[in-house]
Amino acid sequence: MQQLSSKTLVLTESNIDTDQIIPARFLTTTSRDGLDESAFADWRFAADGSAREDCVLNDPQAREREILVAGENFGCGSSREHAVWALTQFGFRVVISSRVADIFRANALKNGLLAIEVDTDTHAWLLANPGAELSVDVEACTLTLPDGQSIGFELDPFARTCLLEGVDALGYLLGQEEAIAAYEQAREAA
């Protein structure tokens, strides 16, 4: 992902933990397939399995939104890649908050989900303006608001490279196979 433009889906709640993103009962699989149905399951569905009409995640346009704006301290709680998998399977490619839990951010970046932290004023504006059209430029590490204001964000250089190339760490290493082979050959010759 080099650039992305999308309207936002906003969850104003703070301290959204990984068990809310994907409840523990759905952690029995090592496959990502179908985890979109488990994303925020306790928010989206009543005990009888019916969809809750008051949940913004059940809005038909929710699946078209690739940018999730969430309240402060998003992704706190236990470390679980399943939370990231559920979000990406749901269709999110970017999560924005004023604070993102460190473990969640690491899992997100390893799995192709960009987690951006913004200042409190920008965060407050994003929370108050659901559906705002934003642009994200991974190469430039900028978030552009509808009024054209550009906000820089920090991104680890290796994570940035992987996002730009659309690979995870293993995919990056596999892409270096020729260089690794040449290095090994040079060592054997010496």
Backbone as CSV, one residue per row, in Angstrom:
resi,resn,N_x,N_y,N_z,CA_x,CA_y,CA_z,C_x,C_y,C_z
1,MET,0.848,-1.170,0.000,0.000,0.000,0.000,0.891,1.227,0.000
2,GLN,0.794,2.017,-1.029,1.543,3.265,-1.057,0.644,4.418,-0.653
3,GLN,-0.525,4.498,-1.282,-1.479,5.539,-0.945,-2.861,4.930,-0.815
4,LEU,-3.679,5.561,0.006,-5.037,5.091,0.241,-5.915,6.293,0.523
5,SER,-7.077,6.332,-0.104,-8.081,7.340,0.209,-9.364,6.606,0.543
6,SER,-9.995,7.008,1.635,-11.221,6.349,2.074,-11.968,7.251,3.033
7,LYS,-13.269,7.033,3.101,-14.049,7.641,4.165,-13.768,6.850,5.431
8,THR,-13.965,7.499,6.571,-13.691,6.856,7.849,-14.932,6.192,8.435
9,LEU,-14.680,5.169,9.215,-15.684,4.595,10.098,-15.195,4.924,11.501
10,VAL,-16.055,5.495,12.324,-15.635,5.986,13.640,-16.273,5.175,14.759
11,LEU,-15.406,4.721,15.671,-15.816,4.111,16.933,-15.277,5.025,18.026
12,THR,-16.147,5.765,18.676,-15.700,6.795,19.623,-15.206,6.245,20.945
13,GLU,-15.504,4.976,21.247,-15.119,4.388,22.532,-13.609,4.388,22.718
14,SER,-13.185,4.648,23.941,-11.771,4.543,24.313,-11.513,3.159,24.890
15,ASN,-10.249,2.787,24.943,-9.809,1.516,25.529,-10.475,0.303,24.872
16,ILE,-10.592,0.336,23.554,-11.106,-0.828,22.833,-9.999,-1.876,22.851
17,ASP,-10.228,-2.948,23.598,-9.184,-3.964,23.734,-9.348,-5.069,22.695
18,THR,-8.347,-5.924,22.649,-8.338,-6.979,21.627,-9.458,-7.985,21.823
19,ASP,-9.959,-8.136,23.040,-11.077,-9.049,23.266,-12.381,-8.460,22.727
20,GLN,-12.478,-7.143,22.651,-13.632,-6.522,22.020,-13.511,-6.612,20.507
21,ILE,-12.298,-6.464,20.005,-12.084,-6.555,18.560,-12.421,-7.961,18.078
22,ILE,-11.943,-8.980,18.790,-12.304,-10.365,18.481,-12.351,-11.143,19.800
23,PRO,-13.552,-11.509,20.224,-13.690,-12.240,21.485,-12.908,-13.558,21.475
24,ALA,-12.430,-13.938,22.653,-11.554,-15.106,22.806,-12.139,-16.388,22.227
25,ARG,-13.457,-16.522,22.223,-14.066,-17.762,21.710,-13.800,-17.989,20.223
26,PHE,-13.320,-16.964,19.525,-13.032,-17.100,18.093,-11.545,-17.344,17.818
27,LEU,-10.755,-17.589,18.847,-9.309,-17.749,18.678,-8.892,-19.198,18.461
28,THR,-9.793,-20.020,18.007,-9.501,-21.444,17.848,-8.959,-21.790,16.474
29,THR,-8.741,-20.817,15.635,-8.290,-21.082,14.272,-6.929,-20.441,14.020
30,THR,-6.198,-21.017,13.095,-4.949,-20.397,12.652,-5.121,-19.808,11.260
31,SER,-6.332,-19.862,10.750,-6.656,-19.309,9.446,-7.300,-17.944,9.619
32,ARG,-7.048,-17.062,8.675,-7.662,-15.736,8.701,-9.068,-15.763,8.098
33,ASP,-9.357,-16.794,7.350,-10.630,-16.882,6.635,-11.813,-16.816,7.584
34,GLY,-12.754,-15.953,7.285,-13.981,-15.847,8.057,-13.885,-15.011,9.314
35,LEU,-12.690,-14.517,9.639,-12.554,-13.734,10.876,-13.270,-12.385,10.788
36,ASP,-13.588,-11.941,9.582,-14.344,-10.700,9.454,-15.705,-10.809,10.132
37,GLU,-16.275,-12.000,10.138,-17.572,-12.204,10.794,-17.445,-12.162,12.319
38,SER,-16.241,-12.388,12.826,-16.005,-12.371,14.272,-15.564,-11.001,14.778
39,ALA,-15.203,-10.101,13.856,-14.750,-8.771,14.259,-15.853,-8.048,15.027
40,PHE,-15.543,-7.615,16.226,-16.482,-6.903,17.094,-17.802,-7.667,17.245
41,ALA,-17.716,-8.976,17.307,-18.918,-9.825,17.326,-19.890,-9.450,18.432
42,ASP,-19.393,-9.166,19.627,-20.297,-8.841,20.735,-20.927,-7.457,20.589
43,TRP,-20.350,-6.611,19.776,-20.935,-5.302,19.487,-21.952,-5.418,18.351
44,ARG,-21.632,-6.262,17.372,-22.427,-6.340,16.147,-23.653,-7.240,16.256
45,PHE,-23.587,-8.244,17.153,-24.658,-9.240,17.182,-25.237,-9.407,18.583
46,ALA,-26.545,-9.594,18.646,-27.234,-9.898,19.906,-26.961,-11.355,20.266
47,ALA,-27.344,-11.761,21.468,-27.113,-13.130,21.939,-27.753,-14.170,21.018
48,ASP,-28.849,-13.806,20.367,-29.521,-14.754,19.464,-28.905,-14.779,18.058
49,GLY,-27.836,-13.983,17.851,-27.145,-13.965,16.560,-27.661,-12.922,15.591
50,SER,-28.707,-12.220,15.945,-29.244,-11.194,15.045,-28.367,-9.943,15.082
51,ALA,-28.293,-9.275,13.940,-27.479,-8.069,13.830,-28.114,-6.928,14.616
52,ARG,-27.308,-6.199,15.340,-27.777,-5.035,16.100,-27.843,-3.838,15.143
53,GLU,-29.019,-3.307,14.989,-29.236,-2.206,14.052,-28.508,-0.936,14.474
54,ASP,-28.260,-0.758,15.767,-27.631,0.463,16.261,-26.101,0.434,16.182
55,CYS,-25.523,-0.641,15.667,-24.063,-0.753,15.570,-23.587,-0.249,14.209
56,VAL,-22.748,0.767,14.227,-22.241,1.377,12.997,-21.502,0.351,12.121
57,LEU,-20.946,-0.676,12.732,-20.233,-1.711,11.972,-21.178,-2.559,11.128
58,ASN,-22.478,-2.513,11.423,-23.459,-3.257,10.638,-24.070,-2.424,9.523
59,ASP,-23.707,-1.160,9.439,-24.179,-0.313,8.352,-23.656,-0.890,7.036
60,PRO,-24.482,-0.973,5.992,-24.018,-1.542,4.718,-22.765,-0.867,4.155
61,GLN,-22.554,0.407,4.477,-21.365,1.109,3.976,-20.110,0.829,4.796
62,ALA,-20.252,0.175,5.945,-19.097,-0.071,6.818,-18.007,-0.846,6.095
63,ARG,-18.377,-1.808,5.281,-17.374,-2.633,4.592,-16.636,-1.867,3.503
64,GLU,-17.147,-0.705,3.141,-16.492,0.132,2.128,-15.457,1.061,2.753
65,ARG,-15.473,1.182,4.048,-14.566,2.091,4.760,-13.280,1.347,5.097
66,GLU,-12.157,1.883,4.636,-10.870,1.233,4.868,-10.086,1.875,6.011
67,ILE,-10.615,2.985,6.538,-9.950,3.684,7.636,-10.856,3.667,8.856
68,LEU,-10.365,3.083,9.937,-11.081,3.045,11.205,-10.477,4.095,12.130
69,VAL,-11.325,4.997,12.631,-10.903,5.967,13.644,-11.511,5.496,14.954
70,ALA,-10.676,5.337,15.954,-11.146,4.819,17.243,-10.726,5.735,18.376
71,GLY,-11.426,5.606,19.496,-11.090,6.367,20.689,-9.685,6.050,21.173
72,GLU,-9.269,6.770,22.198,-7.916,6.640,22.732,-7.624,5.224,23.238
73,ASN,-6.370,4.823,23.097,-5.843,3.558,23.609,-6.435,2.349,22.887
74,PHE,-6.414,2.408,21.579,-6.954,1.320,20.765,-6.019,0.118,20.782
75,GLY,-6.600,-1.075,20.863,-5.831,-2.319,20.767,-5.152,-2.728,22.059
76,CYS,-5.582,-2.168,23.183,-4.990,-2.559,24.459,-5.428,-3.982,24.804
77,GLY,-4.887,-4.515,25.854,-5.241,-5.879,26.251,-4.193,-6.870,25.783
78,SER,-4.622,-8.106,25.667,-3.675,-9.177,25.335,-3.227,-9.100,23.882
79,SER,-2.064,-9.655,23.626,-1.535,-9.708,22.271,-2.234,-10.817,21.507
80,ARG,-2.862,-10.462,20.425,-3.456,-11.476,19.563,-3.509,-10.973,18.135
81,GLU,-2.778,-11.703,17.287,-2.794,-11.374,15.872,-4.187,-11.523,15.280
82,HIS,-5.001,-12.371,15.880,-6.361,-12.559,15.385,-7.125,-11.236,15.327
83,ALA,-6.846,-10.320,16.259,-7.525,-9.025,16.250,-7.186,-8.261,14.974
84,VAL,-5.923,-8.264,14.621,-5.500,-7.600,13.385,-6.094,-8.321,12.180
85,TRP,-6.033,-9.635,12.184,-6.601,-10.401,11.071,-8.083,-10.105,10.897
86,ALA,-8.822,-10.021,11.998,-10.261,-9.739,11.924,-10.500,-8.362,11.311
87,LEU,-9.710,-7.386,11.712,-9.867,-6.031,11.165,-9.547,-5.983,9.682
88,THR,-8.457,-6.623,9.274,-8.100,-6.591,7.855,-9.083,-7.396,7.012
89,GLN,-9.565,-8.496,7.543,-10.568,-9.275,6.817,-11.879,-8.493,6.695
90,PHE,-12.183,-7.666,7.676,-13.374,-6.817,7.634,-13.230,-5.754,6.548
91,GLY,-11.982,-5.391,6.242,-11.725,-4.416,5.180,-10.909,-3.208,5.588
92,PHE,-10.527,-3.121,6.854,-9.733,-1.977,7.293,-8.274,-2.158,6.889
93,ARG,-7.665,-1.052,6.439,-6.250,-1.064,6.107,-5.463,-0.083,6.977
94,VAL,-6.221,0.818,7.649,-5.611,1.825,8.503,-6.471,1.983,9.755
95,VAL,-5.812,2.118,10.901,-6.472,2.442,12.168,-5.829,3.724,12.677
96,ILE,-6.666,4.680,13.089,-6.167,5.956,13.601,-6.723,6.179,15.005
97,SER,-5.849,6.592,15.906,-6.247,6.933,17.267,-5.234,7.921,17.822
98,SER,-5.545,8.484,18.976,-4.567,9.349,19.632,-3.529,8.509,20.369
99,ARG,-3.870,7.235,20.607,-2.922,6.307,21.221,-3.289,4.891,20.796
100,VAL,-2.288,4.158,20.326,-2.457,2.763,19.917,-1.518,1.930,20.787
101,ALA,-2.034,0.855,21.361,-1.211,-0.005,22.222,-0.010,-0.537,21.441
102,ASP,1.149,-0.556,22.093,2.393,-0.960,21.433,2.332,-2.360,20.837
103,ILE,1.821,-3.320,21.594,1.766,-4.699,21.101,0.834,-4.789,19.903
104,PHE,-0.304,-4.108,19.971,-1.224,-4.113,18.840,-0.556,-3.493,17.618
105,ARG,0.136,-2.371,17.799,0.805,-1.704,16.665,1.815,-2.652,16.008
106,ALA,2.594,-3.347,16.829,3.584,-4.283,16.276,2.895,-5.389,15.483
107,ASN,1.834,-5.974,16.042,1.093,-7.019,15.327,0.470,-6.462,14.051
108,ALA,-0.053,-5.241,14.121,-0.679,-4.622,12.956,0.331,-4.469,11.823
109,LEU,1.468,-3.877,12.128,2.469,-3.638,11.083,2.999,-4.936,10.490
110,LYS,3.107,-5.983,11.298,3.574,-7.273,10.794,2.552,-7.918,9.873
111,ASN,1.316,-7.447,9.929,0.240,-8.066,9.153,-0.424,-7.101,8.172
112,GLY,0.285,-6.019,7.827,-0.179,-5.130,6.768,-1.249,-4.131,7.147
113,LEU,-1.468,-3.905,8.436,-2.429,-2.908,8.900,-1.642,-1.732,9.466
114,LEU,-1.866,-0.542,8.922,-1.156,0.646,9.370,-1.884,1.259,10.558
115,ALA,-1.201,1.399,11.673,-1.755,2.030,12.871,-1.096,3.398,13.033
116,ILE,-1.911,4.449,12.970,-1.408,5.828,13.015,-1.869,6.499,14.305
117,GLU,-0.935,7.161,14.974,-1.275,7.990,16.127,-1.259,9.449,15.692
118,VAL,-2.303,10.180,16.091,-2.400,11.607,15.776,-2.524,12.402,17.070
119,ASP,-2.299,13.703,16.969,-2.412,14.576,18.138,-3.875,14.660,18.581
120,THR,-4.091,15.127,19.801,-5.438,15.108,20.382,-6.421,16.009,19.638
121,ASP,-5.976,17.152,19.103,-6.890,18.023,18.354,-7.345,17.359,17.064
122,THR,-6.423,16.759,16.336,-6.777,16.056,15.106,-7.686,14.884,15.429
123,HIS,-7.366,14.167,16.494,-8.173,13.021,16.908,-9.595,13.461,17.231
124,ALA,-9.727,14.536,17.981,-11.060,15.038,18.333,-11.849,15.408,17.081
125,TRP,-11.195,16.029,16.109,-11.877,16.395,14.860,-12.322,15.136,14.119
126,LEU,-11.454,14.129,14.034,-11.806,12.888,13.333,-12.980,12.182,14.009
127,LEU,-12.978,12.148,15.341,-14.079,11.513,16.067,-15.396,12.248,15.834
128,ALA,-15.331,13.573,15.712,-16.532,14.386,15.536,-17.030,14.428,14.096
129,ASN,-16.247,13.893,13.163,-16.598,13.960,11.742,-16.543,12.590,11.080
130,PRO,-17.421,11.666,11.511,-17.411,10.340,10.882,-17.715,10.453,9.387
131,GLY,-17.067,9.598,8.633,-17.267,9.604,7.187,-16.393,10.600,6.453
132,ALA,-15.494,11.275,7.169,-14.584,12.218,6.515,-13.694,11.459,5.530
133,GLU,-13.452,12.062,4.395,-12.589,11.461,3.371,-11.141,11.829,3.693
134,LEU,-10.324,10.817,3.971,-8.916,11.022,4.303,-8.040,10.355,3.257
135,SER,-6.819,10.867,3.147,-5.813,10.236,2.289,-4.590,9.911,3.140
136,VAL,-4.056,8.731,2.928,-2.869,8.283,3.640,-1.793,7.992,2.607
137,ASP,-0.618,8.551,2.828,0.524,8.312,1.960,1.611,7.643,2.800
138,VAL,1.808,6.341,2.581,2.770,5.580,3.382,4.194,6.012,3.071
139,GLU,4.480,6.277,1.816,5.843,6.667,1.456,6.235,7.989,2.113
140,ALA,5.327,8.960,2.086,5.611,10.267,2.681,5.291,10.306,4.176
141,CYS,4.633,9.263,4.706,4.193,9.211,6.099,3.339,10.428,6.446
142,THR,2.288,10.624,5.618,1.381,11.739,5.847,-0.071,11.274,5.787
143,LEU,-0.882,11.952,6.582,-2.326,11.798,6.605,-2.883,13.144,6.176
144,THR,-3.737,13.146,5.141,-4.292,14.398,4.639,-5.779,14.461,4.948
145,LEU,-6.181,15.557,5.595,-7.563,15.796,5.980,-8.338,16.400,4.802
146,PRO,-9.660,16.415,4.878,-10.458,16.949,3.769,-10.140,18.393,3.395
147,ASP,-9.676,19.199,4.358,-9.355,20.603,4.060,-7.966,20.767,3.443
148,GLY,-7.276,19.642,3.208,-5.945,19.674,2.601,-4.812,19.696,3.606
149,GLN,-5.132,19.853,4.882,-4.089,19.849,5.910,-3.408,18.487,5.934
150,SER,-2.093,18.504,5.915,-1.300,17.277,5.925,-0.632,17.107,7.278
151,ILE,-0.780,15.930,7.853,-0.230,15.636,9.174,0.758,14.482,9.032
152,GLY,1.958,14.684,9.529,2.965,13.631,9.485,2.751,12.609,10.590
153,PHE,3.145,11.372,10.326,3.098,10.339,11.355,4.383,9.530,11.302
154,GLU,4.713,8.932,12.440,5.935,8.138,12.537,5.669,6.712,12.094
155,LEU,6.652,6.139,11.419,6.548,4.761,10.950,7.949,4.169,10.867
156,ASP,8.129,3.026,11.526,9.406,2.318,11.485,9.817,2.094,10.026
157,PRO,11.070,2.382,9.664,11.501,2.253,8.266,11.284,0.854,7.665
158,PHE,11.552,-0.201,8.449,11.352,-1.552,7.910,9.873,-1.831,7.695
159,ALA,9.024,-1.418,8.635,7.577,-1.599,8.481,7.088,-0.816,7.269
160,ARG,7.624,0.380,7.075,7.259,1.207,5.916,7.613,0.491,4.620
161,THR,8.808,-0.078,4.554,9.225,-0.822,3.364,8.292,-1.998,3.098
162,CYS,7.972,-2.752,4.140,7.073,-3.903,3.970,5.690,-3.468,3.495
163,LEU,5.151,-2.394,4.070,3.844,-1.895,3.632,3.892,-1.444,2.178
164,LEU,4.948,-0.735,1.801,5.072,-0.254,0.424,5.201,-1.404,-0.567
165,GLU,5.895,-2.469,-0.154,6.088,-3.612,-1.040,4.973,-4.643,-0.918
166,GLY,4.084,-4.459,0.051,2.958,-5.376,0.223,3.372,-6.756,0.705
167,VAL,4.408,-6.797,1.561,4.904,-8.075,2.074,5.031,-8.007,3.591
168,ASP,5.096,-9.183,4.215,5.424,-9.241,5.640,6.925,-9.482,5.753
169,ALA,7.424,-9.673,6.973,8.868,-9.840,7.170,9.410,-11.042,6.407
170,LEU,8.674,-12.154,6.428,9.119,-13.342,5.694,9.125,-13.077,4.196
171,GLY,8.094,-12.420,3.697,8.035,-12.083,2.274,9.190,-11.188,1.867
172,TYR,9.567,-10.268,2.747,10.706,-9.403,2.471,11.986,-10.228,2.353
173,LEU,12.189,-11.139,3.318,13.384,-11.992,3.281,13.418,-12.863,2.038
174,LEU,12.282,-13.426,1.677,12.224,-14.253,0.471,12.545,-13.441,-0.772
175,GLY,12.214,-12.167,-0.752,12.542,-11.281,-1.869,14.032,-10.983,-1.968
176,GLN,14.776,-11.314,-0.936,16.223,-11.086,-0.914,17.005,-12.365,-1.244
177,GLU,16.315,-13.365,-1.759,16.925,-14.674,-1.996,18.177,-14.603,-2.874
178,GLU,18.145,-13.821,-3.939,19.314,-13.713,-4.824,20.494,-13.096,-4.087
179,ALA,20.262,-12.043,-3.336,21.346,-11.387,-2.598,21.921,-12.320,-1.543
180,ILE,21.052,-13.082,-0.887,21.513,-14.038,0.127,22.358,-15.129,-0.521
181,ALA,21.901,-15.631,-1.649,22.649,-16.676,-2.366,24.006,-16.150,-2.816
182,ALA,24.055,-14.915,-3.325,25.318,-14.325,-3.753,26.269,-14.154,-2.579
183,TYR,25.762,-13.736,-1.441,26.580,-13.591,-0.250,27.147,-14.922,0.186
184,GLU,26.299,-15.948,0.222,26.743,-17.294,0.626,27.794,-17.828,-0.347
185,GLN,27.587,-17.572,-1.632,28.555,-18.032,-2.636,29.907,-17.344,-2.456
186,ALA,29.875,-16.051,-2.170,31.108,-15.302,-1.957,31.825,-15.805,-0.713
187,ARG,31.105,-16.169,0.317,31.712,-16.691,1.545,32.368,-18.036,1.288
188,GLU,31.711,-18.887,0.498,32.255,-20.200,0.207,33.519,-20.119,-0.622
189,ALA,33.580,-19.095,-1.507,34.742,-18.908,-2.379,35.942,-18.368,-1.622
190,ALA,35.701,-17.701,-0.495,36.789,-17.047,0.239,37.577,-17.993,1.090
